[in-house]
Amino acid sequence: MAERKTRRSRGALRPIAGREQILAAARAIGVRKGWNAVTIRAMAQGLGYTSPLLYEHFRDKKDVLTQLAIDGQICLSKELIIDLPKAPDAAVLIMVERYWSFMLKNKKIYRLMNGMDGAPIDRKKVGSIAQRSFEAAKAVIRDMSTGGNGQANGTDLLMDELWAVLHGMAALYLDRSAPFDLKRAQDCVAKLLVGTRKQVQRLRRG
């Protein structure tokens, strides 16, 4: 095992904080106090270092929060597709359940990765990586919408609509604007996908 590098800080020899330690410190501050409380100085103080060390890994606060948002998107995309059943209909409903559970367990991270609190993140970068990360989930949606009988044109559009439904319900739930829950989210998604499948079948017959 490689030795961890050390540096003298405040009179003591300490292991040098790397990217993961800095991100963990930022995440802890954000979850506890809100993302506006995450600053380079606050992270450095939490780690017991001076601010210049953090600039060796991140340009600024926006760079740190953007990486946390990306990590959240990647984590969600992986959780959605773990050990799904082969039946596309059941798989989609399980993905909806996992999406909702992720939101409930990681409310602050969910808000950050979707830009809900005005925290500075690079939305274009986060969105681009999220698009690539959800390719496996798209395949499940494609199978359900076509009944497993081939590729469906407009799968990307359908994914956008599904995300709009789920994220819209989640955002309203988090802001206490509407009493949405998992059952309502699953019902809404099921109706949307059944309607899409019927449309695909009509087009094939036509």
N, C-alpha and C positions, 0 to 999 in steps of 0.2 A: 504494500500500500504506500502510495506517495505521501511524503510528509507535507503537511499543510504549512504554507508560508506564514511567517510571523512578522510582526512589526511592533516597534516600541510605541505605545500610546499611553499618555498620561502617566509616564514613569514606569509602566509595566510592559513586559513582552507579551503580546496578544496575537492569537491567530488572525490573519487578515480576512476580513469579511469579503465574500465573493458575491456574485450576482444573486444566487439563491438566498443568501442570508439577508441581503438588502431588500429583495422582494418580499421575503417573509416579514421583515420589519415594517415595510410599507403596508402590507396586507393587515397586519395586526393593528396598526394605527388607524387605517381606514375603517376596518370593521368596528373598532371600539369607539372612534371619535368622528367618523365621517371622512370622506375623501378630501375635503378642503383642509383638513388637519395634516394631511401628508405633505411634508416639505422635506427638502434635502437636509435641512438642519435638524428637523425632528427625527428623521431616520438615523442620522449620524449620532445624535444624542442617545437614541435607543440602543444603538450598537456599541456605544462607547468610543466613537471615533470622531475625528474632525471631518468637516464637509468635503475637503479635497479628495479623500479616499473614494467617496461615492461617485465623484465625477470621472474616476478612472473606468467606471462601468456603465454609467448612464449620463446622457447629456443634461437632463433636467427632470423636473417632476413629471412633465408630460411623457417623457420617455419611459419612466418607471410605471406610471399608471397604464400606459398603452400596453406594456408587456404583461401587466396583471390582467388586463382585459383580454388579451390574446390567450393567455394561459387559461382563463375561464372558458373561453369559446372552445378551445381544444379539449379541455376536460369534459365539458358537456357533450361534445360530439362523440367522444369515446364512450361515455356512459350510455348514450342512447342505443348503441348497437351491440352491447355485450350480451352474448348468448341469447339472441333473439330466436323465437320459434320460426319454423319454416313457413308457416301460414302467414302471408303478407298482412291480412286484416288484423290478426292477433298481434303481429309484430309492431304495426303502426300504433295500436292502442297502448302497447307497453312503452313505446317510445314517448308517447304523450305523457304517460304516468311518470316516466323518468325525467322528462323535461320539467314537469310541475314539481316533482320532488327536489330536483336540483335547485329550482328557484326558491323553494321554501327553506332549504338547508343553507343556501348561500345568498341571502337576500341582498346584502351589500355588494358582493361581487357581481351578482346578476344585474344590479342597477348600473354598476360601473361599466360592464362589458356591453351594455346597451345604451350607454350615454344618457342615462335618465336623470342624473343629478347635476349636470353641467360641469362635471370634472373634465379637465383637459386631457383628451386622448386623441390619437390620430385615427379618426373614424375610418378613413379610407384604408389604412393598413389593417386595422382590426377586421373590417368587412371583407377585405380580400382574402385574408387567412381563414376567416370563418367559412367563406364560400368553398375553399378547397377542403377544409376539414370535414364538411358535411356531405361529401360525395357518397359515402357508404349509406348514409341515411336516405339520400336521394334515390338510391337503387331500390330500397325497400318501398318507398313511395311509388316509384315507377311500377313495381310488380303489383302493388295493390290496385293502382288506377287502371292497369291493363289486364288484370286478372292473371298475371304471369305469362301473358301471351305475346310479349314483345316490348319494344320500346315505345314510349309515349312521347310524342312531340309536346313540348311545353312543360316538361318536368320541372325545369328551373322556375317557371312561372307558378306552378302548383306549389313548390316549396316555399316561394315567397308568400303565397296566400296562406299556407299553413302556419308559417312563422307569424304572419300578421294576426291571425286568429289567436294563436297561443300567447304570443307576446302581448297582444292587446289585452287579453284576459288577465295575464299575469301582472301587467302594469296597473290595470284598474284595481286588481286585488291588493297589490302592494300599496297603492295610494288610497286604499279604503274607499274607492269610488263606487265599487259594485261588488256584490257578494259572490264572485265566481269561485268555483272549486274544481277539483279534478274531474268529477263526474260530468259537469257541464262542459268542460274542455274536451273530454273524450267524445261526448255526444255531438258537439259541434264539428269536430274534425271528422268523425265518422260520416256525418251528413254531407260534408263537403267532398269527401273522397268517393262516396257512393254516387253522388251527382256527377263527379268527373268520370267515373267508370262508365256510367250510362251514356254520357256524351261521347266517349271514345267508341262505344259499341254502336251508337247511331251513325257515327262517321264511317265506321267500317262497313255497315250495311248499305250506306248511301254510295 
